[in-house]
Amino acid sequence: MVMVRRGLERGWRWVGLLCLCVWAMGWARLAPATTIDVLIVYDTTAANWVATNGGMTAFAQDAINRMNQATQNSDVDISFRLVHVMSIPYTTRSSSDSPFTEDLNALQAGQGVFSQVAAARDTYGADLVAMLIDTGLYYGYTGLGSLLGSWSGDPKDAHTVCAIRAVAVGHTLTHEIGHNLGAHHSKYQNSSPGPNKSLDNLYSAGWYFSGTNGTAYHTIMAYAEDGYGHRYIEAPLFSTPLKTYQGTAAGHPQDGDNARLLRETKNIVANYRQSSSTPTIPSPPTALAATNITSTGFTANWTAVSGATGYWFELATNSSFTSKLYDGALGNVTTQAVRDLTPSTTYYYRLKAYNDAGQSSASNVVSVTTSAQGDQSAYARQVYVMYAGYFGRPPAPAGYSYYTGWMDRSNGNYRIIVDDFYRSAESQQIYGILTTPQQITQVFQFLFARDPTSSGLQYWSAMVNSGQISVAEMAYTIAYSAAADDQAVLDAKVAAATAFQEELARVQQTRSCAMDPDYGRVFLAQVSSAEDAAREIKDIKLTVDGMCL
């Protein structure tokens, strides 16, 4: 048995579920797929975290749905099915800076408290077992999975342990379960490179490539950092030369074709356990009229469906759902509060019911128009500050809505978001080649329109270099440690950025206009006082129109 970890990769989260779902093919497959049944287990730390982040069933189903999207994107006819979720009175022995070996060994052994897991696996016919733990971070050591080591298969090579926060924001679980099926890392990464020497020893490897847009990408099984100084954005599929992503083949016939390997091993893994039952896909729910409508939100309502274990909620700014704001699992509920919307704007929502067999077709579509005026999210200022500090510009409406929504749902937990901001492609283009003192200087310019003093530069450099704050947290921490004069400058920038974002949102209701990051940076760089902000706000319509020409 070989165990392979998703190691100290601080993987960039390319985009949220929204963009992944738009790019992916629909739920329905053209031919019957091989079903692989999955049991999801929560230790005490993960159970505590998920209790305020959607609940065990909804979170697990969301992860399974993304796994299925990945196989569909790769033209691999595998359908992962969630057969059971459970929590156990076990607390992880691992952390974000240590491998998950002890946890995985205990899970595989099935002794003591883990005998409950082994029994549940047999009861529910689970081919694969994944345990989620909470390390407090979504990077560092994020996963460890057994690598399939024989064409005959081994039911013991069917276990993974993953950091739940990493699962929440990317394809960590997909990656580790890929190992269970024999898929391996890229041949061209420094740490634990592929291919799988126990199987084909050739093509079972992840892939690095550059899109026609000039962006460097990695497939799901390759690390985001190759160990040779190169960083990549995740493409949501397994390596395959038969599919293109951003205009470029996402694999190579000899050096990167994990999709082929998965097609060859899927039946091996699917036969680890006999399915305990064959549930049927539920009927679609009926979407009902929205209630509690305000200027920034409403409550979506729908009917319950027999046999459903949860509902998939889609929210968009058009009735064709090509411009989605939310696309994800909610759990077994029939209402959902929607917040952080734009006043006087029409939105559309619909539902799908799901259970272990899959998703229903979509419900009817309900439209709802927010009222004219209302309060912003309680975390709006923090999001504007983060955009200023990390990118030096106002947020686009979609980004503003996404991140204020995230902050609301996590009760103001900014840590995941600041890492997301710092490790984004845009931020890395700005900061990636800079030294720590240069990064600090850039942050001061973005936030306060000035360079740091020599003592200030020395202080913040020491804070970063000693590890008291991470590089990712630096901009946020500097912003919220500002003296009064700097705070006044930042207040002015937030006011101007707010006006810019709101005007762009208004324009986007009637015509196409994308955010130009460089244009936004030039705009915000001109604001260093309340007087500057007042002037820019007065002319905001002309300013945004100038970008949209």
Secondary structure, 3 states (H helix, E strand, C coil): CEEEEECCCCCCCCCCHHHHHHHCCCCCCCCCCEEEEEEEEECHHHHHHHCCCCCHHHHHHHHHHHHHHHHHHCCCCEEEEEEEEEECCCCCCCECCECCHHHHHHHHHCCHHHHHHHHHHHHHCCCEEEEEECCCCCCCCCEEEEECCCCCCCHHHCEEEEEHHHHHHCCHHHHHHHHHCCCCCCCCCCCCCCCCCCCCCCCCCCCEEECCCCCEEECCCCCCECCCCCECEECCCCCEEEEEECCEEECECCCECHHHHHHHHHHHHHCCCCCCCCCCCCCCCCEEEEECCCCCCEEEEECCCCCCCEEEEEEECCCCCCCEEEEEECCCCCEEEECCCCCCCEEEEEEEEEECCEECCCCCCEEEECCCCCCCCCCHHHHHHHHHHHHCCCCCHHHHHHHHHHHHHCCCCCHHHHHHHHCCHHHHHHHCCCCHHHHHHHHHHHHHCCCCCHHHHHHHHHHHHCCCCCHHHHHHHHHCCCCHHHHHHHHHHHHHHHHHHHHHHHHHCCCCCCCCHHHHHHHHHCCCCHHHHHHHHHCHHHHHHHHHC
